[in-house]
Amino acid sequence: MLQAGGRAASAGVTVAVDGTVPPSAGLSSSSALVCSSGITLLALFLFGYVKGRLTGLRPWRGGLYTVGVGSLAAVAAFAIARLFG
């Protein structure tokens, strides 16, 4: 059990430092895309939620607003990359 945790931590460090997913990570590319998109949306929501609480706005509205702005930024970046790439 401890070895499995060590391997998982090692894979996580590889992803964080090197930016690559190890070959035997256990996720297909489409599954990895769905997981990373979900984690990104969650992080955006949490950031906006906390920002809303700290600034006196409605936390849920701040979270949803940040998700919306982040999503629009991602769509714009994709469109620009398609246009010039």
C-alpha positions in Angstrom: 0.0 0.0 0.0 2.8 2.4 0.9 4.6 1.7 -2.4 1.5 2.5 -4.4 1.2 5.9 -2.6 4.9 6.6 -3.3 4.4 5.8 -7.0 1.4 8.1 -7.2 3.2 10.9 -5.5 6.1 10.4 -7.9 3.8 10.6 -10.9 2.2 13.7 -9.4 5.6 15.4 -9.0 6.5 14.4 -12.6 3.3 16.0 -13.9 3.8 19.2 -11.8 7.5 19.7 -12.6 7.8 18.3 -16.1 4.3 18.9 -17.4 4.0 15.4 -18.9 1.8 12.5 -17.9 3.8 9.3 -17.3 3.1 6.6 -20.0 1.4 4.2 -17.6 -0.8 6.8 -15.8 -3.9 4.8 -16.4 -6.0 7.5 -18.2 -6.8 7.7 -21.9 -6.2 11.1 -23.4 -9.9 11.9 -23.5 -10.4 10.9 -19.9 -7.4 13.0 -18.9 -8.9 16.0 -20.8 -12.3 15.6 -19.0 -10.6 15.3 -15.6 -8.3 18.3 -16.1 -11.2 20.4 -17.4 -13.3 19.5 -14.3 -10.4 20.3 -12.0 -9.8 23.6 -13.7 -13.5 24.6 -13.5 -13.5 23.6 -9.8 -10.4 25.7 -9.1 -11.9 28.7 -11.0 -15.1 28.4 -9.0 -13.3 28.1 -5.7 -11.1 31.1 -6.5 -14.2 33.2 -7.4 -16.1 31.9 -4.3 -13.3 33.0 -2.0 -12.9 36.3 -3.8 -16.6 36.9 -3.4 -16.4 36.2 0.3 -13.4 38.5 0.8 -14.9 41.4 -1.2 -18.4 41.2 0.2 -20.1 40.0 -2.9 -22.3 36.9 -3.1 -19.8 34.0 -3.0 -21.8 31.7 -5.4 -22.2 34.5 -7.9 -18.4 35.3 -7.7 -17.6 31.6 -8.3 -19.9 31.3 -11.3 -18.7 34.6 -12.7 -15.1 33.5 -12.5 -15.9 30.2 -14.2 -17.7 32.1 -17.0 -14.7 34.5 -17.5 -12.2 31.6 -17.4 -14.3 29.6 -19.9 -14.5 32.6 -22.3 -10.8 33.1 -22.0 -10.2 29.4 -22.9 -12.5 29.6 -25.9 -10.8 32.8 -27.1 -7.3 31.2 -26.7 -8.5 28.2 -28.6 -9.9 30.3 -31.4 -6.8 32.4 -31.7 -4.6 29.3 -31.8 -6.8 27.8 -34.6 -6.7 31.1 -36.5 -2.9 31.5 -36.4 -1.8 27.9 -35.9 
